[in-house]
């Protein structure tokens, strides 16, 4: 905490930027080293079974294998806070080094913001959730993870999600530093966009891993339940998505809008709100930790301070009156991307309202209640359809208005495919309104995106630029495939059936035959190798053998399980799944009688596999955009003129002399006193126009 405080103290330092930046980065590195040592000690205590510690007794048990013991790091409140703080410290060091290389003028405020937040989480972890607290008498054994968490996804889903949420701090720190230094130029935008892309990618992988875990484990036939904690992770992802689209618009406008900077700030605030909901116990969720009033109050204070400071920075940098920029006539790509960002934020508003309103109402004295998933589905469905259409329209529009030549050739084909798909969907009995609209829209957008992907791969020009455009197209194609899978899944059905040994029951077009039941206990081990749960004393496992038939032909044999934890009084269903590109069949045991008669929940979900295919395309596209080399935003021999209206390129002008600091501000943001006085302009360069004395413009470098 002391080292983190020293890093924050570097903010008002009068030392040269290089010295102060090195000191701030060194302080963050020291924090990361010390937190790594602490985390390693806790990890060893969990793996070795040091039951002198309260947290070890709560998070692990002797019967657990070592991977699940290690997963105890993020399986409980105290350990997960320390793990979160370690991730924050590592990300802070990485970000400080990145900023020091590309924007040395911003490294001090960036490091100061990161140090302050690291110190805050360290204080919470040490004061209110100490993972090294000791028991008066060492325990003989521990409680261990909840049975539902004994799944391989527990080893990677929480760390990925934590890393994505923590990484939201970097765009936040860059935004705060840019506003403090009035230096939100195109080079700043490129840095924010790269970090936001990495954050978005990790969040995407983490959420998709969680959705797949829920689908295969919980047995209710779905992959997103609009749970408050699920929504808390979705909010920063939506913010990062809107930020990426807004940054792309700003890049092509050659100006940085204050709204883009505010999005970078708000995305991290949303991540903090999600952390508060998960760790305070304020919401009822299968994902939330137990109620922790003191930790919740500390996190609430951090949210209030962070949100207040962000609002103050934005207010301080609010736009001054400036000439209104003329938008291109007609439809243009810039408008489509901006509208896509607005639609994404609309979804975020719906999710935030549905998640937070019950909590606010309860605090105000109302009765506790939970907003159902139907509320979210009804309000988000039209926005999802709008996004589905925009994803297909944007690639065929020019930046300055009109349709591209390739778009003129593709649009008639896409429209034809959409009409045919609508007719086919109606012909096979699709009646759900969302699916009836989504199917032709998805066909329209997919046709355009596939054509654009092929065109961009063959287009002349730099390979880096072509790869970046193709990767973005691939990611958007993944979105279309995911939404197609979601539309198909709405046509599914779930039935509860009762079946005795030897009997058959009909579920839609399928028939299930009960071929027998077997049982085993923890003392004798399990005969079902696919189970992920640890066998121990007091654990009983029931396995049903079911034959699935369709059209008189045997399709497959399904073996759903029911695991009874007699010592804990818990019963957990292990779902049997048969998955194909057309539809999935899921069977979960709800109850088994002494005579073998079983109550089953059977779900048939069309096109769910398309969700996972789309996820692969989405992640692959996002990863490819990060693998590219840096693309210069300004050509050699160009400079940028910073005005209160943004940044514009002047071709053929000599570059600014080396050593002069950049003095660029967000569009419409009042320039700093140094800019107003002309101190930041430096000597006049031959052939370069200089702003008159007292003018708001200033000559800046064409890069960091």
Secondary structure, DSSP 8 states (H G I E B T S, - for coil): -HHHHHHHHTTT--S-HHHHHHHHHHHHHHHHHHHHHHHHHHHHHHHHT-TTBHHHHHH--TTS-HHHHHGGGTTSHHHHHHHHHHHHHHHHHHHHHHHHHH-GGGHHHHHHHHHHHHHHHHHHHHHTS-TT-B-SS--SS---S-GGG-SGGGGTHHHHHHHHHHHHHHHHHHHHHHHHHT---HHHHHHHHHHHHHHHHHHHHHHHHHHHHHHHHS-SS-S----HHHHHHHHHHHHHHHHHHHHHHHHHHTS--HHHHHHHHHHHHHHHHHHHHHHH--S--SSS----HHHHHHHHHHHHHHHHHHHHHHHHT-B---------SS--HHHHHHHHHHHHHHHHHHHHHHHHHHHHHHHTT-------HHHHHHHHHHHHHHHHHHHHHHTTB-TTSSB-HHHHHHHHHHHHHHHHHHHHHHHTT---HHHHHHHHHHHHHHHHHHHHHHHHHH--S-HHHHHHHHHHHHHHHHHHHHHHHHHHHTT-EEEEEEE-TT-EEEETTEEEEEEEEEEEETTT--S-TT--S---TTEEEEEEEEEEEETTEEEEEE--EEEEETTTTEEEEE-EEEE-SSEEEEEEEEEE-TTS-EEEEEEEEETHHHHHHHHHHHHHHHHHHHHS----SS-TT-EEEEETTEEEEETT-----TT-------TTB---HHHHHTTTT-S--TT-----TT-S-EEE-S--
